[in-house]
Amino acid sequence: MRRVTLFIAASIAVPAQAQVCAGAAASMASDGRVYGHLPYGDAAPSELVPAPAGFALNACLVRRDMIPDLERLLAAAQGDPAVMGQLRGLSCHRSIIRQASVFCRDHPDASADPDATRAISVAPPGHSEHSTGYAIDFAVRPANGCPDAEACMAATPAARWLVANAPRFGFELSFPGGNRQNVKWEPWHWRWVGTSAAAPGAARARFLFAKARDQFPADPAVDRVVTIPSITPITYVTVPPWVAPKPPKKRRR
């Protein structure tokens, strides 16, 4: 009996591991996170369709549910002179296998832990929102010399337009600056969750992103949760039922 107890204790003490690149593994947190990134499964091929014509800079597949809102967003951006450019799709759905090839390629700043270095800017395979088919990396064209990276991208009129308007079309910024998830700020990365929970397909998207939305809120976000710091309690007082007074008796003279 003692041997069994020791075996169980030893098993519990071993931290979970996630396969990242060939021959390498990384520690997995209790909530499934690897290098700060939450786990996500791959979208079924039957659920993926091409993005609207002219949108993608490369091949771009997204969830069918997203298409109506994406078309409305692109039409609104095209009709607004404040955008001063054209919103294009730089990266859409990436399968887990494709994500592995992106994550594991050589990194110029590789350190003693190259996977941790890669994870600053790229999610490990199995931990990217792109695999869900509900995430898009937007680009702005013409780029006007901007490499579409962080502050440079965020400073463009089109990126500012997204911040002001994307939530109206069901899109929210997954990784704002200084996010509690400790994932790199990505002003180009937007996930679709629908304009409301009742929108077609939105319930499924919101289910997939439920943990991220609860623990690491997007900003700007769709259906932002407002926290009320304190509430003044209401005191209820029981009032007896009203009884009509009896009319005074007439005195006899």
BELFEN-V629752 format. One record per run of one state. SS is the DSSP state (@ for helix, = for strand, . for the rest). FROM is the first residue (numbers start at 1). LEN is the number of residues. If there is no record, write none. Layout:
ss:SS from:FROM len:LEN
ss:SS from:FROM len:LEN
This chain:
ss:. from:1 len:1
ss:@ from:2 len:12
ss:. from:14 len:3
ss:= from:17 len:3
ss:. from:20 len:5
ss:= from:25 len:3
ss:. from:28 len:6
ss:= from:34 len:1
ss:. from:35 len:2
ss:= from:37 len:1
ss:. from:38 len:7
ss:@ from:45 len:3
ss:= from:48 len:3
ss:. from:51 len:5
ss:= from:56 len:1
ss:. from:57 len:4
ss:= from:61 len:3
ss:@ from:64 len:15
ss:. from:79 len:2
ss:@ from:81 len:3
ss:. from:84 len:2
ss:= from:86 len:6
ss:. from:92 len:4
ss:@ from:96 len:8
ss:. from:104 len:10
ss:@ from:114 len:5
ss:. from:119 len:10
ss:@ from:129 len:4
ss:. from:133 len:2
ss:= from:135 len:7
ss:. from:142 len:8
ss:@ from:150 len:5
ss:. from:155 len:2
ss:@ from:157 len:13
ss:. from:170 len:1
ss:= from:171 len:3
ss:. from:174 len:15
ss:= from:189 len:4
ss:. from:193 len:9
ss:@ from:202 len:7
ss:. from:209 len:1
ss:@ from:210 len:6
ss:. from:216 len:38
